[in-house]
Amino acid sequence: MLLQPYSAEELRVAWCNRLFLRCRTHRNKPIESLDSLTPQILSQRLEPYGIHLLELVTNSTEFQVMLSLKPTESTSSAASKTKGRVSKWLTDQMPQWNSDIKLAKGYFAVTLGEPDSKSVEAYLETQSEHHGYDQRARPPVYVQSFDYRDTERDLLATDHAATLLRYHVVLATWFRRGVFTDESAECITERWREMRQGFLIDKVSFVPDHVHIALAIHPTKSPIAVVESLMNAGQDLMWDRYPNVIIRSAAERLWQPSAYFGSFGAISSKAIKAYMHRWEGLHAE
């Protein structure tokens, strides 16, 4: 087995990374120009950063956006870039204002996806049936959910933001070689839970040749950085504790250098979009 660490740059990634971001003005002080910010204007200003604007609604005291982000983009950096572009545009509209006081420091952000959190969790729960392992006397499947105390959830909190950032990650073994047992899957899961590197594991679902993971991350962490950490920690553990399994499988590395991750939340993207348009209609009256 080649113990070459995985790097984010080598990974082939399929992803959907959507974020709902809500920002207010400093002390809710009305700024009339903010109400005239259009999707076309903000989209052009975010394009150089690789941030794709999906939706925008505004009034004089706040703006709400739905964004599509690259795998390398963290929520905090996306929020900073978006707020910076809005602040710069406001300064251009009203140069007599001090740009430092236009927008509040904090923000609210949640991840979105077409499936909501209940759908993702149900999907992870049914991997045994989906792959036909449920008919075996001892299915080679490990499924586990985790609850955390508020103090543990605080590890994902920041001083100036309220966030809930959740992702569904899928990692496959080298050429789909079946290497995981319930024992090794449990050991890998515990290693991941011990890491405390800006993420918390909410649920895992292992079958012999791949794993589904539902997790929450800190706003300063990019999804691809978390995926890289998971892959390297899993590979190190398997080689340390189960080297014979890897050798018998003829796998050159534990994982394929690829991954899928998709953002999701308690509410679907479609529901958030509908909420934004209702909010815009109410504040336009």
N, C-alpha and C positions, 0 to 999 in steps of 0.2 A: 504493500500500500504506500502510495506516495503521500508523505506528510507535508505537502506543500500547502501552506495556509491559503484559504480562499480570499480573494480581494474583490471589492465591489466593482472594480474596473473590468474584470474578466467575466462577470456574470451576465448571461443573457436573461433579461427580465421581461415578463409580461405583467402589466400592472394597470390598475385603475385607482388613482389617488385623488379623491375629491374632498374638498374642504369647504365648510360654511364658516365665514368669518364676519363678525359684527364688531364695529368700532364706533366710538362716540366722540364727540367734541370735548375739549377740556371743560370740565364742570358743566357739561351740557349747555354750553353757551352757543346760541344759534349763529350759524354762519350761512347767510343767504346763498352764497355762491355754491355751497356744497349741494344744494338741491338741484342745481343745473348740471352736475356732473353726469355725463352720459356713458353708456357702455362702450361706445366707439372711442371716446376719449381715453378712458381708463385702459381699455384693451390694447391700444397702441402703446401706452406707456409701460405696460407690463410685458409686452411681447419680447423685448430684448432679454428679459430674465427667463424666458421659457415658461412663464406662467400664463395659462390660458384662462381668460375670463369667461365663465359660463352664464352668470346672471349678476345683475347689479340693481339695487334699489337704494334710494337715498331720501333724506329730508334734510332740514337745516341743522339737525343735531346728531345725525348718525348716518352711516352707510353700511349696507350688508352686501356681501358678495359670495358667490359660489365659484370656486376656483378648481381647475385641474392642474395638478402639480407633477413634476418629474420625480422619479424615485429618489434622486439625490437631494431633494428639497425638503427641509424641515418646516414644520408649522411656524416656528418662531421667525425663521428667515423669510418665509413667504409673507407673514404678517408685517414684518418690518419693511419689506420692499413695497408692499401694497400701500401701507400707510405713508411711506416716504414719497411715493409717486402722487398720492392724493394730496399730501401736504404741499409738495412742490407745485402742483397745479393750482391749489388755492392761493399760494404765494404769487403766482403769475397773474391770478385774477385780482388780487388785492395786495399789491406790493407794500402798502403802508402798514400791513399787519406783521406782527412778529410770528414767524412760522413755528417757533418752539411751543406756542400755546394753542395752536389750532386743534390738534387732536389729543385725546387722552392717551396716557401711557399704556393702559391696559387694553385687552381685547377678549372676546369670547370666540372660541373656535371648537367645532366638532367635525369629525370625519363623516362622510356620507357614502352611500353606495346604493345600487339598485336593490340588493337584498338588505333587509334590516337585520338587527342583531339576533332576533329570534330565528330567522331563516338560516343564518350562518350556523348558529349553535345546533339547530335541528339537523342540518346537513352533516356536521361533524359527528353527531351522535349515530348516524345511520351508515357509516362507512362499512361496517361489517356486512350489512345486507347489500349495499351497493356493489361490493366486490365479491360477493358470494361466499364469504367466510362464515356466515352465521349458521351454515349447515354442518360445520365441523364439530366434533365432540369438544375440542379445545381450540376455539378460534384464535389465530395468531393476531390478535387485535388488542390494543391498549387505548382506552378512552378515559379521560379524567378531566373534571372541571375543578376550579379552585376559587375559593372566596378569600378576600383579603380584608383585614381590619382597616379602619380609616387611616391609621398611622402608616400603614404600608402603602395605601393609595396616595398618601401625601408625598411619597417619593416621586410621583409624576406631576406634582404641582409646582407652580411658579408664583412669584410675588405679585406680578402685574397681569396675570392672565388666568382665565377659567377655561379649561380645555378637557375634552374627552376624545381621545384619538385612538381608534381601534382598527385593527387590520386582520385580515384572513391571509395567512401565509401557507404556501404549499411547497415542500421540498421533496425531490425524488432522489432515490439512490442511484449510484453509478449504473447506467443502462438498465435501470429497474431491477437490479439484483435483489432478491429477498434476503435481507440480513437482520431485520428487527424481530425480536421476540418480545413478549410482554415484559420480561425481565429487563432487557436492554432498553426498551422504550421507557420504562419507568425510571431507569437510571439517568438517561439523557434528559428526561423531563425535569428531574430533581436538579440536575446540573444547571439547566436553563433557569430554573426558579431561584437558584442560589446566586446567580450572576449579579443581579441588581445593577445593570448597566443601562438604565434609562428605559426599561420596559418591564411589564409584568405579564406572565402567562395566565390567561383566563381559562383556556381549554386546549387539550391536545387530542388528536385521534390518529394513532399509528396503525398502519398495516405493514406487512413485511417490506414493501418496496417504496413507501413514501409516507409522509406525515402531513397532516393538516394542523395548523396552529391558529388559535384566536388569541390576540394579545392587545395590550394597550401600551402606548409609548409616551415618553416625555416630549414636550413640544420642541425641544432643542435637538432631538434625534431624528435623522432621516430614516425612512423605512428601509432603504438599502443598507444602511449602516447596521441596523438591527438584524437584518437577514444575514449579513456577513458574520456577525457575532454568533448567531445561532448555528450556522454551518460549521464554523471553526471549533466551537465548543463541543458540538456533537461528534465531529470527526476525532477530536482529541480523546474524548471519553471512550469511543468504540475501540480505538487502537490500544488504549491503556488497559481496558478491561476485557475486551472480546476480540483480540487480534486473530484468533483462529477462524472466527466466523468470517472476517473480512478476507483472509487469505483463501479460504475455501470458495468464496464467492468470486474470486479472480477479479475483484474490483480494484481499479488503480487508485481511486479516491472514494470516500464514502458517498459523496453527493455528486450528481451531475452539476456542472457549473452553470446552473440556471435556476430560476425560481419564479413563482407567481405570488403577487400579493395584491389584495384588493381592499380598499377602505370600506368600512361600513359603520353604521351607527344605530341608535335606537329608532330613528326615523329614516325612511328611504329618501333618496335624492328627489324623487317625484313629489313627495309630501313637503319637503323643505322648499322646493321651487313654488309649489302652490301657496305655502305660507308667505313667502316673500312677496308674491304678487298680491295677496290679500292685504298684507301690511302696507304695500305701496298704495293700494286703492284707498285704504282707510286714511292714510296721511295726506292723500291728495285732495280729500274733501274739505 
